[in-house]
């Protein structure tokens, strides 16, 4: 794992830096399948992105959780953010669970 640098981008969900060698991805705030193909996106750690999709269904993302603030308020994601904040920026793990749990 790489240490973070001040120039590293910041994950929109957890607020930790994203080192260049750490998997990252763009999250469509409104899922592409629900009309968000050309909508706004945010850069996230891949682990954070996986947790969003493990926690919420596409319909929930489109209707209720289409902003970072709303995502951060979701109970499961709030616990995840608190947990992952104690990990180094390069931390990798699998996100268990199915959507909607």
N, C-alpha and C positions, 0 to 999 in steps of 0.2 A: 504494500500500500504506500502511496505517495503522500507526502505532507502537502498541505495546501499552501498556496501562494496568494498574496493580496490581490493579484490580477485574475484569479480564478473566478468564473461566474458563480453566482449564488443560487442555490435551489429555491425556487419560489415557495415550495411547501414547507420545508424544514428550516430554511435560512442558513444552512451550512454551505461552505464553499464546495464546488465541484472540481476536483483536480482533473487535469487533462487526461490521465490514464484511467479514470473511473467511468463506468458506463453511465451515460446520460441520455435523456430522451425528451422530446417535445410532447407536451400534453395539450390536447385540444380541450379548451374549457367547456365547449359544447361538443359532444362526440360527433365525429364525422358522419356516422350513420344516422344521427339525429339532426342533421342540418348544419353542423359546424365545420364542414370541410374547409371553408375559406375564413373561418372565424379566428379569434385570437388563440394563441398558444403560449405556453410558459415552459421554460427549461427546468427540468427536474433531475435529481439523481434517479437512475433507473429503479433502484429499490423503492424510492418514494412513489414513482409512477406505478410500479407493480402493486403497491399497497392500496393506492386509490382504486385500481380496478379489481382488486381482491375484496374491497370493502363495499363497493357500490355498483349497482347495475347501470347500464347505459341510460335508461330512462330517468333514474334518480340524478345522474350526473347532468343530464340535459335540463331537467326541471328545477331541481333544488340546489345542486352543488356545482354551479357553473361559474363560481368565482373562487379565488384562493381563500378569501376570508370564510366563505361557506364551507369549503373543504376542511379548513383548519378547525372549524367548530363541530364537525361530525365526531361523535364520541369515540369510535374506533380509531379514526385518523388522529384525533387529539392525543390519545394514548400512545399511538405509534410515534408521533412527532416528539412527545416527551421522552420516549424510549430512545429513539434514534439520535436525539440531540446529545446524548451521552456517549455516542460512538464517534470515532474519527471520521473525517470527511470521506475517506476512501473505503469505509466499511461496506462489505457486500454480504448479502444474505438472501435467502429465498423468502418470499412472502407466502405463508401457508393460507389456506382457506379459499372458499368459493365466493363469488360475488354475492353481495346482499347479506352476508353473515353478520 
